């Protein structure tokens, strides 16, 4: 049997992840649809979670690191009264605790405790490493590893609605935030325990859920849903380069220009192609390349 021939495909797919599948499994499916040599995602969603999962193909994987560092927005559904070992509905129940009477005032008062700069202890069911192994491997064996609380930032935490033992909220948070843990901590502040029964991501950096597509839609019309490399970076200032400056940047040189409006910028060559990301060096007052893309050459017109 002939070995599969992967192709050079560059772009971003805004996948709407369904419940019950892994992010890596979906990544591999999207990669096969496009027959792409290289693929990566910008931050996994748990199997029970749904929503925005940007898939980066080819040169777009160089953008994925910038997206991993971006803020994210979720809609979460918190079931109160039952604690699970994973903090979500896929975990094993550990204990049941009575739920106190809820009110909008009580919930909003508790929510204020979790806004701004806070410390959060990462969950055992996470991919964080301890002695070279992810924490979830220890958790599955019933081994508890002591974790150090880490600083995170909650930009916005809004109550959507609530019932007797169920609370829905929307959160905009910094990278490294575990919404499962946030839900458990909210439950604890309410005087009970809890776990997430739903989690839906609606935003990653500048990318939003209104442009998401399903795997089935991609399979029917894959070219229509391959987004450009610079899609997630539209918040960065665009710098149009001359041919001379393009050559300088592509060879690792720096530009002596006025300080840009953003510390990172988008570089475009004279053909208006996005060729990479630049970074402002404050101490040297120079603009240098940070991430450059290996794009196909433009065909020269025939004489």
ZIUR-V155469 format. One record per pair of residues at least 24 apart in sequence whose C-alpha atoms are under 8 Angstrom apart, sorted by sequence separation. I is the first residue (numbers start at 1). J is the second residue. D is the distance in Angstrom with one decimal. If there is no record, write none. Layout:
BEGIN
I J D
I J D
END
This chain:
BEGIN
22 46 6.7
23 47 7.2
40 64 7.4
43 67 8.0
152 176 6.8
153 177 7.9
207 231 7.8
237 261 6.5
246 270 7.9
9 34 7.3
22 47 4.9
30 55 7.8
42 67 5.8
43 68 5.8
122 147 6.7
152 177 6.2
207 232 5.8
237 262 6.0
9 35 7.8
21 47 5.0
31 57 7.5
42 68 5.2
121 147 6.3
122 148 7.7
206 232 5.5
236 262 6.1
239 265 6.7
241 267 6.8
243 269 6.9
259 285 7.0
9 36 5.3
20 47 4.9
21 48 7.4
121 148 6.1
122 149 6.9
205 232 7.1
206 233 7.1
237 264 7.4
238 265 5.8
239 266 5.8
240 267 6.2
241 268 5.9
242 269 6.7
243 270 6.1
258 285 8.0
259 286 7.8
7 35 5.8
8 36 5.9
9 37 7.1
19 47 6.1
20 48 5.2
27 55 6.6
121 149 4.1
122 150 7.6
206 234 7.4
236 264 6.2
237 265 4.9
238 266 4.7
239 267 5.1
240 268 4.9
241 269 5.2
242 270 5.8
257 285 7.9
259 287 8.0
6 35 5.3
7 36 5.1
8 37 5.8
9 38 7.9
19 48 5.0
20 49 7.7
120 149 5.0
121 150 6.2
206 235 7.2
236 265 5.1
237 266 6.1
238 267 6.2
239 268 6.2
240 269 6.2
241 270 6.2
256 285 7.2
257 286 6.6
5 35 7.9
6 36 5.5
7 37 5.4
8 38 7.7
19 49 5.7
23 53 7.7
119 149 5.7
120 150 5.3
236 266 6.2
238 268 7.3
240 270 7.0
256 286 5.2
257 287 7.0
6 37 4.8
18 49 7.4
19 50 5.4
119 150 5.3
120 151 6.4
255 286 5.6
256 287 6.6
17 49 7.8
18 50 5.1
119 151 4.5
120 152 6.8
240 272 7.4
254 286 6.2
255 287 5.0
17 50 5.0
18 51 6.9
118 151 5.8
119 152 6.0
233 266 7.5
254 287 5.4
255 288 6.5
16 50 7.0
17 51 5.0
117 151 6.8
118 152 5.6
254 288 4.5
16 51 4.8
17 52 6.4
117 152 5.9
118 153 6.1
253 288 6.6
254 289 7.1
15 51 7.6
16 52 5.1
17 53 6.2
117 153 4.5
118 154 7.5
230 266 7.9
252 288 7.4
253 289 7.4
15 52 5.9
16 53 6.2
86 123 7.5
116 153 5.3
117 154 6.5
252 289 6.4
14 52 6.5
15 53 5.1
86 124 7.4
115 153 7.3
116 154 4.9
14 53 6.1
15 54 5.8
86 125 5.6
115 154 5.0
116 155 5.9
249 288 7.2
250 289 7.8
14 54 4.6
15 55 6.8
48 88 7.9
114 154 6.8
115 155 6.4
116 156 8.0
249 289 6.1
13 54 5.7
14 55 6.4
48 89 7.5
115 156 6.6
12 54 6.7
13 55 5.0
48 90 7.0
115 157 6.6
250 292 7.3
12 55 5.6
13 56 6.5
114 157 7.7
12 56 4.7
13 57 7.9
230 274 6.8
11 56 6.2
12 57 6.0
112 157 7.9
229 274 7.5
10 56 7.8
11 57 5.3
111 157 6.6
10 57 5.2
11 58 6.8
111 158 7.7
9 57 6.1
10 58 4.5
11 59 7.2
12 60 6.4
9 58 5.4
10 59 5.4
11 60 5.5
8 58 6.4
9 59 7.9
10 60 6.0
108 158 7.9
108 159 6.9
107 159 7.6
123 178 7.7
122 178 6.9
120 177 7.7
123 181 6.5
122 181 7.2
121 181 7.7
120 181 7.7
102 164 6.9
120 182 7.9
101 164 7.4
99 165 6.7
111 186 7.3
110 186 7.1
110 189 6.6
110 190 7.1
107 190 7.8
81 165 7.0
80 165 5.0
79 165 6.1
80 166 5.9
79 166 4.8
80 167 7.7
78 166 5.6
79 167 6.7
77 166 6.9
78 167 5.1
77 167 5.8
78 168 6.1
100 190 7.5
77 168 4.4
100 191 7.1
76 168 5.7
77 169 6.6
88 180 6.5
99 191 7.4
100 192 7.4
75 168 7.2
76 169 5.5
87 180 5.4
99 192 5.7
75 169 5.8
76 170 6.3
87 181 6.7
98 192 6.5
75 170 4.4
76 171 7.9
97 192 5.8
74 170 5.7
75 171 6.5
87 183 8.0
97 193 6.3
73 170 7.3
74 171 5.4
87 184 6.8
96 193 7.5
73 171 5.6
74 172 6.6
73 172 4.3
72 172 5.7
73 173 6.4
71 172 7.0
72 173 5.5
71 173 5.6
72 174 6.5
71 174 4.5
72 175 7.1
76 179 7.8
70 174 6.9
71 175 5.6
70 175 6.0
78 183 6.2
69 175 5.6
89 195 6.7
68 175 7.1
80 187 6.5
87 194 7.5
88 195 4.9
89 196 6.2
87 195 4.8
88 196 4.5
89 197 5.1
87 196 6.3
88 197 5.9
89 198 7.9
83 193 5.5
84 194 7.6
88 198 8.0
81 192 6.0
82 193 5.8
83 194 5.0
84 195 6.4
80 192 7.0
81 193 5.2
82 194 5.1
83 195 5.8
80 193 5.8
81 194 5.4
82 195 6.7
80 194 4.2
79 194 5.4
80 195 6.7
78 194 6.5
79 195 5.4
78 195 5.7
79 196 5.9
78 196 4.5
79 197 6.3
77 196 5.6
78 197 6.1
76 196 6.9
77 197 5.7
78 198 7.4
76 197 7.9
77 198 5.0
76 198 5.7
77 199 6.4
76 199 4.5
75 199 5.9
76 200 6.4
74 199 6.7
75 200 5.1
74 200 5.4
75 201 6.5
74 201 4.3
75 202 7.4
73 201 5.9
74 202 5.6
72 201 7.4
73 202 5.6
74 203 7.1
72 202 7.7
73 203 4.9
72 203 5.4
73 204 6.7
72 204 4.6
71 204 6.1
72 205 6.1
70 204 6.5
71 205 5.3
70 205 4.9
67 204 7.0
67 205 6.5
52 200 7.8
48 197 8.0
49 198 6.3
50 199 6.2
51 200 5.0
52 201 5.4
48 198 7.0
49 199 4.8
50 200 4.7
51 201 4.7
52 202 5.7
48 199 7.4
49 200 5.8
50 201 6.4
51 202 6.1
52 203 6.6
49 201 7.8
52 204 7.4
52 208 7.4
52 209 5.8
51 209 7.2
52 212 6.5
67 232 7.7
63 229 7.6
60 229 5.5
59 229 7.7
30 215 7.3
33 218 7.9
33 219 6.4
34 222 7.2
33 222 7.5
16 209 7.9
16 212 5.3
14 211 6.7
15 212 5.4
16 213 5.3
17 214 7.1
14 212 4.9
15 213 5.2
16 214 5.1
14 213 6.3
15 214 5.8
16 215 7.5
15 215 6.8
14 225 7.8
13 225 6.2
13 226 5.4
14 227 8.0
12 226 5.6
13 227 6.0
11 226 5.6
12 227 4.8
11 227 5.4
12 228 6.3
11 228 5.1
12 229 6.3
10 228 7.8
11 229 5.2
10 229 7.2
12 231 7.9
63 291 7.9
62 291 6.8
62 293 7.7
59 293 6.0
59 294 6.8
59 295 7.9
END
